[in-house]
Amino acid sequence: MRVTIADVAREAGVSKTTVSRVINTKGEVDRVTAARVREVIAQLGYVPSSGAVGLARGSSRTVGMLVPSLTWPWMGELLQGVVDTVEAADYGLLLFTCNRGAESVQRFTSQVSARAFDGLVVVEPENTLGHLTDLHRDGLPIVLIDDRGHHPAFPSVVTTNHEGGASAARHLLAAGRSQPVVLTGPQHFGCVRDRLGGFRSVLPDVHVVEGDFTELGGRLAMEQLLSEGVTFDSVFAHNDISATGVLRALRAAGRRVPDDVAVVGFDDIPMAEHTEPPLTTVRQPTRRMGETAARMLLSHLGGTPVPDGPAVLPTELVVRRSAP
């Protein structure tokens, strides 16, 4: 049976508060009593939990992470970046998802109230930015990954979405593709507007279709374009998942990639190099985004002032056979 702080207090003839003060070297305990408590701790083999020690010192040495879902294809890499960084600093990680909407947010808020963690890394769930801003104003350190163009009043980590869109357009233009279709994500996302704006800065005359970042959405959008007889020689899809739907619809329609239509995606998720043909895409440094956000938060917890603006990480065009 695990030895508890109550066992130590009973054996030493002192209160649990006194034992806690000895463990956390808080003073207010005379040397004789402190020595007796330490002797009992050694005799009983009591090991205080890191959580109990941290709470007594005003810190849990735990970081929270809030994400919309774990099913997003790049979430595993991003999460690994956060985990590697916080564990290297001897912190724990509490992970919260918003799969159940308001119920999930309520459960998360209860953990904030209980001071279960010292700071928070966030991939913003829909309609939570106002709530997160309030928590930050109330003193909870927060770092946001991918601000979606919202520019929050707390630190964030973003990528060069505008330049990423421009690099896709420059590559298609250099390959002689002059009739592109751009399949966006939902237009209210800032990253979508940035990617489209970057693409249009190089190729202004584009046919734009709003998508939803899903494979089905990419496939249905392409099927509709083909059925309407729209002329195009290339597609820039705003994420790799919708690009796979584009590839499937083109293949079913007998259009050859890249001979008839070149296809470029965005993200460079693991499956991008395993599509048929392998997908040219704009790589986001997903793991580095997680690492950078975690480092920013830990530095802030350690007393280092956070930067005034977002930390911006570069994107990179990765050329494969879908658009050589």
Steps between C-alpha positions, in 0.01 A plus 500: 500500500627848412628706792310830528577837649248416775708193594811718532317759710358237735836327549683828557230639728444813293234637264488432127563872448828471689606202287413697185710795619798273559463337157475836326769669714263781586650578842285567808602158638767478771810298419430222749148441368616519139774246569248262661265529201782430255603197704145361492481564125817295456380220731161466331635549147251778429529650150300823454322531168634763265149641471466545875841664523425728208164615632653576839757716324236677291583307182373170364793457255232397253407657167151473354429458130159571345421376148181465294558131420771237478372383160657790306770340284786726616403502868724205593817674380406825668415325826830311492687830473323629812552175692872478420557856619300496824633160606859612437430786745365250759139617456193285453229552238121499541318465167145630445288459187175670401330201341188556714464872449372695801536197730870472412556873553326484839720209609809688383392812690463299820862389464607863455314591820672216683841632389577159354762651268726804487447610139327398179594418141197531269395399153186711503169313501218683321344791691732486801736792434298740716501256790874441461565874492310540828707222659821670384385835645428322828863387516518164321807491268387387151676439168288442190613283208377622158301813584284461184547871439327600825810668654419430866610714794743229610801323341456280193694286255413533131643400164553697178167414340517792254847401381393136486219587261736713293756220476233262368403754233860570398562127460192449282580807292858383443357167379290683240167465685295814440142388569491403868212412726541581871303277737496689829396410851223690681543868413463622861839345585781754484742238370267438204492868411879519531561195279262630235649849518851363457397291201321793338804724548671281238204371294216753533264337250379188683178306529424476875281232660433504874557159659484358850843337548355146462577226248133479404481875452802492270357216296153657464643841408711346225211290370288814474771694316538215252125469447475878436773482237732746677837519326801465731849354487587500871349492849631655820314340792530669838575178682626153411180324605288689246778455243462122533131541414603702195739224389229237539245696295752573223600135480135390482440749218798372301706818550872426533702659781722684431480473118149649476469666841770581756394485867657675799390462861589663831630360835717203393329250725653147496252367244604766243796295379284186471221630275491399133689685371691633805378848582691823448412713801593796719649367820407648835762425772235342720726344765705819523178695555426284804856527628508878454167554676605282795837679530328839496263393775772344717719808459210716611440278802868540580469879503612589147281767331306369202553660156265778393409333171453142383787260441499441123637174358569458126314270263682303229391370160555123468499388137372150413345340191153660514658831392864453403 
